Amino acid sequence: MRLIGELAFPEVSGKLKATSILCLPLGAVEQHGPHLPLDTDIVVAEDITRALIARLGEEFDLWQLPTLPIGLSREHDWAPGTLSLSIATFAALIKEVAREITRALPARNLAFINGHGGNRGILENLLRELASELPLNACVIHPLALCGSPSGAHTPDVHGGAGETSLMLALAPDRVCSELITRAAPPAHPGTVAALVFDPGVSFPWRTDDPRLAQTGIIGDPRAASAERGRAMIETIVQNARGVLALLRENQAVTQRSAR
């Protein structure tokens, strides 16, 4: 299944090339409302990575790295069970893993498969540092954003809502407390969600214990979720990822020409 961890060390140099693409799932351990498990983002990151490799692994020579399971989750730290790294620790971890990749593996392409939206801002800046400091060509795939918002959602879908719940119903239905979905309530003030979370002109340190944004940690409406919608989302993610991976390969070729 193209798992780096399953290779014996003599196989590494024979199976991987400089053009191979390493896929590194990034997760989080955090509350996702009462109906989803703490490791929802890990499940999504790992299973989407497996789906990408199953469909596109031969075409792009994809290989799966072990998951980094804890990310930046301060917006959920009010909830028991939520774990979060500091920004400094997360950044140092990503950079150290990237350095080890270039030391230990011949592959020079890396796609982070990011299951947690809270990791996004730091990752975008880290990509630039990695590009300037290491011989590594990288990108970040954000699966939920790559497939767009679930159609039919009547409230902003940010956390634990229709999108994540649909994915979990498709990927790990036994982990979803379906009886609790019907009790979910949409945010009391959807306009506040737009102002505090989505306004491109300003950033706020929003949290999921803010009653203007969330009910029981959910920003969105999981009642709009379904396994069928989740499977359609996975298909869209895989289809859209093909173009992302092609562009990643193109970036490698451009970088190599520029370095000559």
N, C-alpha and C positions, 0 to 999 in steps of 0.2 A: 504493500500500500504506500510505497514511497515515503517511509518514515525514517528520518535520519537516525533515530535512536535504535532502530532495529538492525542497522548495518554493523558489521564487524569492521575494525579499523582498516584492514587491508582492502576492503571494498570501496572505501570512500574515494580514493583517487581514481579508481576505475569507473565508478558510476557517475560521479559528479564532474561537471566541466565549469569553466568560467561563465558560460552562458546559462547554466542552470539557475532556476529561480527558487530560492528558499522561502517558504511560507511560515511566518511566525505568528501563531494565534496569541492575542492579547485579551485577557479577560478582566474580571473584577469580582470581588466578593462583597455584595451589598444587597440591601433590601430592594425587592421589586414588588412591593405590595404584599398582601396576605396570601395571594393565590399563586405566586411564582417563587422558586427557590433562590437562595442567596447566590448560587453559582450560575444563574441564568446567562450572564455574559460569557462565562467560560464555555457553557454548552453551545451557545450560538457561534462563538469564534472557532471552536474546534470542529463542530459539525459543518459549518460553512467551508472551512478549510478542507475537510474531507470531501465535500461535494465538489469543490473546485478541482481537487487533485483527481477525483474519479472521472470527471468530464474533460478536464484540460491538462491533466498531468503529462500525458505523452506529447501533446502538441507543444507545450512550453517547458517541458522537463522540470516539473514542479516537485519539490520535496518539502515535507512537513517537519518543522522543528518542534521540540517540546514547548508546551504552552507556558507563558508567563501569566500566572493566575491572578495577581493582585495589582490593582492600578490606583488611580486617583479618584477617590470616592467621598471627599469631604462633604459633599452636598447631602449625603445620606448618613452621616456619622451619628445622627440622633437615634438610629435604629439599632437594636441589639443584633450582633452578628456581622455588621458592616465592618470591613477592614479597608484601610487606606494607607498607601505610602505617602510620604511627603513629596513635594515637587522635586526637591533636590535628589532624594533617593531614587525616585522613578527615572529622572533624567540620567543619573549616574548608572543605573541598572541597564537602561537601553543602550547607552554608549559602551558600557563594558561588554555586553553581549555582542554588540556589533563588532567591537575590536576582536573578540574571541572568534567570531565567525570568519573574519578575514585571516586570522592566524591559523585556524584549524581546518578550514574547508576551502576547496578551490572555487566554489561558486561565488560570483561577485554581484548577484542580484538578490534583493531581499524585498519581500512584500509582507508588511505587517497586516494581519487580518484582525482588525480592532473591533472587539465586541462591546466596548464601553465608550459611549459618547464623551464622558468626562476626560478621557485620555487625549482627545483630538487636538486641542490647542497646543499642548506641549509637543506632541508628535510632529506637528507641522513645522515648528521651529527646530526640533532635533534633526529633521531630515536635512536641513541646510547645513547644520554642523557636521553631520555624518558625511555629507557630500564633500565638504571642504577638508575634512581631516582623515578620511579613510578611502581606500580603493573599493568603495561599495556603492552600488547604484540601487536606491531604495524608493519605495512608495508606501503609502498607507491606504488600505482598502477599508472603508467603513460600510459594512454590509447593509445596515438599516437605511442609511442615506443613499446607498447605491441603488436600492430598489424603489426609492420614493415612499411617500406616505401611503398607507393603506387607503384604497378608495372607499368611500362611504363613511369615513370617520367624520363625526360632527364636532369633535373637540380637538384641540391641539394634541398631537400624539408624541409625547416626550419620553415618558418612562413608565414601564409596566402596563402600557395601554394596548391598543389593538395590534400594533406591529410586533412587539416583543412577545405578546401572548400568542399571537398566531404562529410565530416561528416555533415557540415551545410546544404548541399543540401539534405541530408537524414533526418536530425533531424528538421531543421527549414528552409525549402526552401523559405518561404515568407520573411525571414530576409536577403536573399542573393540578391545583385544587379547583377543579371546574365548578364545584358547588359554591365557591366563594366569588366567582366572577359575577354571578347574577346580582350580588349585593353591592357591587362597585358603583360608585357615584362619580359623575364627571366633575371636573374642577368647578368650584363655585363661581369663579370669575375668569372665563376663558380669555377676556381682553387683557387681564393682568399677565397671563401666560405669554401672550404676544409681546407685551411691553417688557417684561423682565427676562424672557428667555430668547425671543426671536428677533428683537429689534436690532438691525445691523448697525445702527448708529450709536449704540451704547452697550456696555457690558455691566451686568450686576452679579454679585455672588449669591444667586438664587439657591434655595434649598427645598427639599421635598417635605419638610415639616412646616412649610409656610401654608396656612390654610387658604390663602388666596390662590395658591397654585395647585395644591394637591389634596387628595382625600386618601387617607391611609397609605401615604407614600406614592400614590399613583398620579401621574399627570397624563391624562388621556382616558379612554373608555374601553376597557378590555371586553366589554359586552359585544363589541363589534368584531371580535376575533373569531377565527375558525381555522381548523387544520387545513382546509382547502385554500384559504387565503395564504396561510403560511407556506404551503407547497408552491403556490404561484410566486410568492416573494423569493423563495430559494431559486426557482427557475430564472427569474429576472436578474437576480444577483449573479448567477453563473453566466448568463448571456452578456451582461454588462461588463463583467470582469474580463472577458476575452479581450475586449478593446483596451482595458487598463493594462493587462499583461503584455499585449503587443506594444503599447506605448513605452512600457518599462524596458522592454528589449531594445526599442528604438533609441531610448535615452542612453542606454549602454553603448550602442554603436556611435552615437554622436559624441559622447564623452571620450571614448577611445580615440576618435579622430582628432578631437581638440587637444588631447594630451600628446599627440605626435609632434 
